[in-house]
Amino acid sequence: MRLDNENASDNVEDRRGMAMPGGRAGGVGIGTIVLALVASYFFGVDPGTVIEVANQFQSGQPAAVATPTRRPPAEDAAAQFVAKVLGSTERTWHEIFRAGGERYVEPKLVLFSGATPTACGTGEAAMGPFYCPGDRKVYIDLAFYRDLKTRFRAPGDFAQAYVIAHEVGHHVQHLLGISDKVQAERQRARNPARANALSVRLELQADCFAGVWAARANEARHILEDGDVEEALTAASAIGDDRLQQQTNGRVAPDSFTHGSSAQRVRWFKRGLDSGDMARCDTFAATKL
């Protein structure tokens, strides 16, 4: 992946090595954190979503989070890579929103280690990367990239970039009001399977938006190298609900899917990559995922 000509984003907060203030955040206790971890590990549920719902239930609104911020050091290659990927997504989505007569509001990306407070509650490294709509921030412990390579067998810099682009895709959904509509529909759903199905469509659309970013960024600055697309497809396949459930439970339960199967995640990422068109990412209108 070529990022030499890409500007690093200024929207990266480095909280690595900072102690957790208090021991809980946003009124969310250890029980909720455990629930989020279990949901993430066994069912693929976004832990940020679990914590956010619990936090809003307890307080009635997202918690205000006050934390010291600092920029990552210039000599930190891993942090600078993340900053450049984020910078690429910013440039791309600014262009797309501008073409549609809208204004893109950039998200922040928080690097942390272990745990950190968020507007959705306490973020834990074991959750993996996640987006919190309450503060419009993407959270990632860079140790996840080691897991991506070893546990999920999805190495490569473009696989890492795909992870960030997917979470930024959730930010785009938040800006467009898609996430709120889906959340409202999920709350009205009469059974868990219906609610899960809506989550799958939301996640697959974020995969498609990640593909749109890759297509537009490559068209503008030729960021892709040989093997990069395969890296992203391997990552998308590795974190499909069916593969994760098979690995953890030894069985697959489609009604409990929240992110989509490996084949679906690959298909929708490729749809965005091949078209470079957001309009092709309407998973909610698709009769077949």
Secondary structure, DSSP 8 states (H G I E B T S, - for coil): ---TT----S-EEE-TT---STT-BTTB-HHHHHHHHHIIIII---HHHHHHHHHHHHHSS------------TT-HHHHHHHHHHHHHHHHHHHHHHHTT------EEEE-SSEEEETTEEEEGGG-SEEETTTTEEEE-TTHHHHHHHTS---SHHHHHHHHHHHHHHHHHHHTTHHHHHHHHHHH-SSHHHHHHHHHHHHHHHHHHHHHHHHHHHHHH----TTHHHHHHHHHHHT-HHHHHHHHHSS--GGG-SS--HHHHHHHHHHHHHH--GGGG-TTT-S--
